[in-house]
Amino acid sequence: PLDQFSANLRAIAGVGDSLRIPVIFATEPSSQPALGVPDYVVSSKYAKSKEASLDLFREYNDAARRVAREKSTWRLVDLDALLSSRPDVRELFTDDGIHYSKSGIAVVADIEARFISEHFLGPHDKRR
């Protein structure tokens, strides 16, 4: 359930905070909003309908966004906003629209590496 998902994110972030580890949340991108939900999602009863599946997708990403805003030290990489509506979205995911293709992995890795560099590694950081 959505409330348990949010509680789990807070608990995970709390562990990161207690260990002084930077907390970075990420939304989950998908090609399904642009290209459609595969039939198996409904036939396998993962969702009641294709529309319900997309609603759940949006609700969980919105929950991650809300939780990430709860503390000024928590950060968010909004992969959904960055990837789900790209013109090349079909190439970023496998046929299920959820799992990354090889090119999708490369794009996400680049986005996440740049985010970490920009937000956590200053220009004088010796770890670079």
HUZI-V513433 format. One record per backbone hydrogen bond with DSSP energy under -1.0 kcal/mol. CO is the residue of the C=O (numbers start at 1). NH is the residue of the N-H. Records with the same first field share a line. If there is no record, write none. Layout:
BEGIN
CO=NH, NH
END
This chain:
BEGIN
1=5
2=6
3=7
4=8
5=9
6=10
7=11
8=12
9=13
10=14
11=15
12=16
13=17
14=18
15=19
16=21
17=20
23=75
25=77
31=35
32=36
38=41
39=42, 43
40=44
41=46, 47
42=45
49=53
50=54
51=55
52=56
53=57
54=58
55=59
56=60
57=61
58=62
59=63
60=64
61=65
62=66
63=67
64=68
65=69
67=70
71=74
75=25
77=27, 79
78=82
79=83
80=84
83=86
86=89
88=91
89=92
92=101
94=97
97=31
99=94
101=105
102=106
103=107
104=108
105=109
106=110
107=111
108=112
109=113
110=114
111=115
112=116
113=117
114=118
115=119
116=120
122=125
125=128
END
